[in-house]
Amino acid sequence: MRSTARIPGGMVRAMGPILNVVFPVFAIMLAGYACGRFRILGNESSEALNRFVYFIALPALFFVSMARVSLDQVFNLPFLAAYGGGVAVTFALAFVVARVAFPNRLGALGLAGLSAIFSNTGYMGIPLLMLAFGEAGMLPAIITTILNGAVIMAVAIALLELDVHQGKGGLTVLRGVLAGILRSPLVISAVAGLAASGFGIPVPKAVATFCDILGAAAGPCALFAIGLFMVGKSFTAGMTEVSWLVLLKLLVQPLVTWWLAFHVFTMDPVWAAGALVQSALPTGALVFVLAQQYGLYIQRSTAVIMISTVVSLATLSLLFVILGIG
């Protein structure tokens, strides 16, 4: 009892529901680590799971999720500007500081920036906004998930492809970057889903069910693969850089988004709070999926995901108390 006596009662109450969302995320990573640590699965299993997520499960999830949302609902400009502004400012800060304090190749710098902005909107954001606002919270959660998948991920892939093709001629680099983006299963599936929505093409029920089943496996498999990857790796390597990125993710991005959502743009209070909550989420597992796919920045991005997930139990609880939720 002494350990909670100094914590405000509202924060203690808020922690319970949030723990129900945060704990399974971390527990799946821990299960993956245990399976690797006790050699139930070998080191190659992490890469195999990652490839399943990248080429199969996530494309299915992206396609069916985006096909179900009408484009006029997606383009809530004040909401997009508030959330996107927080993303842009935080990414720029992460990228610039990393170039000076943690110099690395362009792709790694891009993944550092992605680690500081890519919220776990699908696996944690949707249930948290549903918990906070009921059905009214569903649409802001879906829109931020679409923004992450269709726009932010495409920018990250462009930076990674630019890194891969560095040192070549300008036209060759441009062709390589465009080809890398266009052949990415994440971008292809997102564009296909948005096209189906925009042209009013219905997704057959059997196809939608197929995508739902596969898509549901994306989050757990990615989280499990993170745990597997960390077997034998140092949890404290690069802790200064990792701590900086966690600070950006859980404090700086929400502060910028709060200022934009509540003091710059005018929008419904639920949408403003939705933008803030989504920006305050820990780093999503898709950053690890992309890092492992390109063989860059894997340990650092994994550490940011794991640490930000644990720390977010406290930061999200405090945010819910400030917003008067729970």
C-alpha positions in Angstrom: 0.0 0.0 0.0 2.9 2.4 0.7 4.0 2.3 -2.9 0.6 3.7 -4.2 -0.2 6.0 -1.3 1.7 8.9 -2.9 0.2 8.4 -6.3 -3.0 10.5 -6.9 -6.1 8.3 -6.6 -7.3 9.2 -10.1 -4.1 8.0 -11.6 -4.3 4.7 -9.7 -7.9 4.2 -11.0 -6.8 5.0 -14.5 -3.9 2.5 -14.4 -6.3 -0.5 -14.1 -8.0 -0.2 -17.5 -4.8 0.9 -19.2 -2.9 -2.0 -17.7 -5.4 -4.3 -19.4 -4.2 -2.9 -22.7 -0.5 -2.4 -22.1 0.1 -5.7 -20.2 -0.8 -8.1 -23.1 1.5 -6.1 -25.5 4.5 -6.5 -23.2 3.5 -10.1 -22.2 3.5 -11.2 -25.9 7.0 -9.8 -26.3 8.0 -11.6 -23.0 6.6 -14.9 -24.3 8.7 -14.6 -27.5 11.8 -13.9 -25.4 11.0 -16.9 -23.2 10.6 -19.2 -26.2 13.9 -18.1 -27.6 15.7 -18.1 -24.2 14.6 -21.7 -23.5 15.3 -22.8 -27.2 11.7 -23.7 -28.0 12.2 -21.6 -31.1 15.5 -20.8 -32.8 17.0 -17.5 -33.8 15.7 -17.8 -37.4 12.1 -17.9 -36.1 12.1 -14.1 -35.5 13.0 -13.4 -39.1 10.4 -15.9 -40.4 7.7 -14.4 -38.3 8.8 -10.9 -39.4 8.5 -11.8 -43.1 5.1 -13.3 -42.5 4.0 -10.0 -40.9 5.6 -7.8 -43.6 4.5 -9.7 -46.7 1.2 -11.4 -45.6 -0.5 -10.3 -42.4 0.0 -6.5 -42.5 -0.9 -6.1 -46.2 -4.2 -8.0 -45.4 -4.8 -5.7 -42.4 -4.0 -2.5 -44.3 -6.2 -3.4 -47.3 -9.3 -4.4 -45.4 -9.0 -1.6 -42.9 -8.7 1.2 -45.5 -11.3 -0.3 -47.8 -13.9 0.0 -45.0 -13.4 3.7 -44.2 -14.9 6.3 -46.6 -12.4 8.9 -47.8 -14.6 11.9 -46.7 -14.3 10.6 -43.1 -10.5 10.3 -43.4 -9.9 13.9 -44.5 -10.7 15.7 -41.2 -8.2 18.4 -41.8 -7.9 19.9 -38.3 -7.4 16.5 -36.8 -4.9 15.4 -39.5 -3.0 18.7 -39.0 -2.8 18.3 -35.2 -1.7 14.7 -35.3 0.5 15.1 -38.4 2.0 18.3 -37.0 3.1 16.5 -33.8 4.6 13.7 -36.0 6.4 16.1 -38.3 7.9 18.3 -35.5 9.0 15.3 -33.4 10.5 13.5 -36.4 12.5 16.5 -37.5 13.8 17.0 -33.9 14.7 13.3 -33.7 16.4 13.3 -37.1 18.5 16.4 -36.5 19.6 15.5 -33.1 20.5 12.0 -34.2 22.7 13.4 -37.0 24.7 15.4 -34.5 24.7 13.2 -31.3 24.2 9.7 -32.7 25.6 9.8 -36.3 24.6 7.0 -38.5 23.7 6.2 -42.1 20.5 7.8 -43.5 18.4 4.7 -43.2 19.2 4.3 -39.5 18.5 8.0 -38.9 15.2 7.6 -40.6 14.4 4.6 -38.3 15.4 6.6 -35.3 12.9 9.3 -36.3 10.3 6.6 -37.0 10.9 5.1 -33.5 10.1 8.5 -32.0 6.8 9.1 -33.8 5.2 5.8 -34.9 2.4 5.2 -32.3 0.9 1.8 -31.6 -2.4 3.1 -32.9 -3.9 -0.2 -34.0 -3.0 -2.6 -31.2 -3.3 -0.1 -28.3 -4.9 3.1 -29.7 -8.2 1.6 -30.8 -9.0 -0.2 -27.5 -7.9 2.8 -25.5 -10.0 5.3 -27.4 -13.0 2.9 -27.2 -12.4 2.7 -23.5 -12.3 6.5 -23.2 -15.0 7.6 -25.6 -17.0 4.5 -26.7 -17.9 4.3 -30.4 -17.1 8.0 -30.8 -13.4 7.2 -30.3 -13.3 4.6 -33.0 -13.0 6.9 -36.1 -10.1 9.0 -34.8 -8.3 5.8 -33.9 -8.8 4.3 -37.4 -7.8 7.5 -39.1 -4.5 7.8 -37.3 -3.9 4.1 -38.0 -4.4 4.8 -41.7 -2.1 7.9 -41.6 0.6 5.7 -40.0 0.2 2.9 -42.6 -0.4 4.9 -45.7 1.7 8.0 -45.3 4.3 7.8 -42.4 5.3 4.2 -43.4 5.7 5.3 -47.1 8.0 8.2 -46.0 10.1 5.8 -43.9 10.4 3.3 -46.8 11.4 6.2 -49.1 14.3 7.1 -46.7 15.4 3.5 -46.4 15.4 3.1 -50.2 17.3 6.3 -50.6 19.9 4.9 -48.2 20.1 1.7 -50.1 20.7 3.5 -53.4 23.1 6.2 -52.1 26.2 6.8 -54.2 24.4 6.2 -57.5 23.4 8.8 -60.1 20.5 11.1 -59.3 18.1 9.5 -61.8 19.1 6.0 -60.7 18.5 6.9 -57.1 15.0 8.4 -57.9 14.1 5.2 -59.9 15.3 3.0 -57.1 13.4 4.9 -54.4 10.1 4.9 -56.4 10.5 1.3 -57.2 11.1 0.4 -53.6 8.0 2.3 -52.5 5.8 0.9 -55.3 6.8 -2.7 -54.6 6.4 -2.5 -50.9 3.5 -4.8 -49.9 2.5 -2.2 -47.2 2.2 0.6 -49.7 0.5 -1.6 -52.3 -2.1 -2.9 -49.9 -2.8 0.6 -48.4 -3.2 2.2 -51.9 -5.4 -0.8 -53.0 -7.6 -0.4 -49.9 -8.0 3.4 -50.4 -8.8 2.9 -54.1 -11.5 0.3 -53.2 -13.0 2.8 -50.8 -12.7 5.8 -53.1 -14.3 4.0 -56.1 -16.9 2.4 -53.9 -15.8 -1.2 -54.8 -17.3 -3.6 -52.2 -15.0 -6.2 -50.7 -16.5 -9.6 -50.9 -17.4 -11.0 -47.5 -15.1 -14.1 -48.0 -12.2 -11.8 -48.9 -12.8 -9.5 -46.0 -13.0 -12.5 -43.6 -9.7 -13.8 -45.1 -8.0 -10.4 -44.5 -9.5 -10.1 -41.0 -8.1 -13.5 -39.9 -4.7 -12.8 -41.4 -4.6 -9.2 -40.2 -5.4 -10.2 -36.6 -2.2 -12.2 -36.6 0.0 -9.2 -37.5 0.2 -7.5 -34.1 0.8 -10.7 -32.0 3.4 -12.1 -34.4 5.3 -8.9 -34.7 5.4 -8.5 -30.9 6.4 -12.2 -30.4 9.2 -11.7 -33.0 10.5 -8.7 -31.0 10.9 -10.9 -28.0 12.6 -13.7 -30.0 15.0 -11.1 -31.5 16.1 -9.8 -28.1 17.4 -13.2 -26.9 21.2 -12.8 -26.4 21.0 -9.0 -27.2 21.9 -6.3 -24.7 18.9 -4.4 -23.3 21.2 -1.5 -22.3 23.2 -0.9 -25.5 22.8 2.6 -26.7 20.6 3.5 -23.7 21.3 7.2 -24.0 19.9 7.2 -27.6 17.0 4.9 -26.7 16.1 7.0 -23.7 16.1 10.2 -25.8 13.8 8.6 -28.4 11.4 7.3 -25.6 11.3 10.9 -24.2 10.4 12.2 -27.6 7.7 9.6 -28.1 6.0 9.8 -24.7 6.5 13.5 -23.9 7.5 15.7 -26.8 5.1 14.4 -29.4 2.1 14.5 -27.1 3.0 18.1 -26.0 3.3 19.3 -29.6 0.0 17.6 -30.5 -1.7 19.0 -27.4 -0.8 22.5 -28.4 -2.0 22.1 -32.0 -5.2 20.2 -31.1 -6.3 22.4 -28.2 -4.8 25.8 -29.0 -4.2 26.1 -32.7 -7.0 24.2 -34.5 -10.7 24.0 -33.8 -12.3 20.6 -33.6 -14.7 18.5 -31.6 -13.3 17.8 -28.1 -13.4 14.0 -28.6 -11.3 14.4 -31.8 -8.8 16.7 -30.0 -8.4 14.3 -27.1 -8.2 11.4 -29.6 -5.3 13.1 -31.4 -3.5 13.6 -28.1 -4.0 10.1 -26.8 -2.9 8.6 -30.1 0.3 10.7 -30.1 1.0 9.6 -26.5 1.0 5.9 -27.3 4.3 3.9 -27.2 6.2 3.0 -30.3 4.5 0.4 -32.5 5.9 -3.0 -33.4 5.8 -2.2 -37.1 9.0 -0.1 -36.6 10.8 -3.4 -35.7 9.2 -5.2 -38.7 10.6 -2.5 -41.1 14.0 -2.4 -39.3 14.5 -6.2 -39.6 13.3 -6.2 -43.2 16.1 -3.7 -44.1 18.6 -5.1 -41.6 19.1 -1.7 -40.0 18.7 -0.2 -36.5 17.1 -3.4 -35.2 18.3 -3.4 -31.6 17.7 0.3 -30.9 14.2 0.3 -32.4 13.4 -2.9 -30.4 14.6 -1.3 -27.2 12.5 1.8 -27.8 9.4 -0.3 -28.4 9.8 -2.4 -25.3 10.8 0.5 -22.9 8.2 2.9 -24.2 5.5 0.2 -23.8 6.4 -0.3 -20.1 6.8 3.4 -19.3 3.5 4.3 -21.1 1.5 2.6 -18.4 2.4 5.6 -16.2 2.3 8.3 -18.8 -1.0 7.2 -20.3 -2.6 6.9 -16.9 -1.5 10.4 -16.0 -2.8 11.7 -19.3 -6.2 10.0 -18.7 -6.4 11.7 -15.3 -5.5 15.1 -16.9 -8.3 14.6 -19.5 -10.7 13.5 -16.8 -11.1 10.0 -18.2 -11.4 7.0 -15.9 
